[in-house]
Amino acid sequence: MSVHFEERSGVVPCRTPWGSWYQTMEEVFVEVNVPPGTAARDIKCNLESRHIELSVKGQQLIKWGALCKRRTQNPEGKLFGTTVSDEGTWTLEDKKLVRIILMKTNREAGNCWLSLLEGEYCADPWVQDQMQRKLTLERFQRENPGFDFSGAEISGNFAGGGPDFSNLQK
């Protein structure tokens, strides 16, 4: 369902020196720019619960998480939240972009990652606000499948996934 919602409403990317990242309620997308003409056979990508390692033609582009031993020019922080390692995937697009899709373990609207890594690649306040609005609207879409929230605007209490209506009588 989130794929259709994102197709209609767009994404709120957080730009980084190596590409960008964005999120839905269920997933985190990491887009890494690679040299033009890269072939899929040249890519090695290891995805774990809080670790990502990406190499192209033997050159390490990303090494984040628990397996990092020493400080290099590449960041080594853990992912902001945990992911389901065996559900992570990557694709090569247009021979110049690797898109990594990570499945969040906590799939609530209130689980808006503040950064991709703990303390690194933080979304600026405006982007963070837009991400949280998007996740809240995605939650409303799931709770009300007969309505289309893809072009909706939201204001008021949307932080933490929006208001909790679970105790209201139906």
Secondary structure, DSSP 8 states (H G I E B T S, - for coil): -HHHHHHHH----EEETTEEEEE-SSEEEEEEE--TT--GGGEEEEEETTEEEEEETTEEEEEESTT--S--SS----BSS-B-GGG-EEEEETTTEEEEEEEBS---TT---SEEETTEEE--HHHHHHHHHHHHHHHHHHH-TTS--TT----SS-GGGS---TTS--
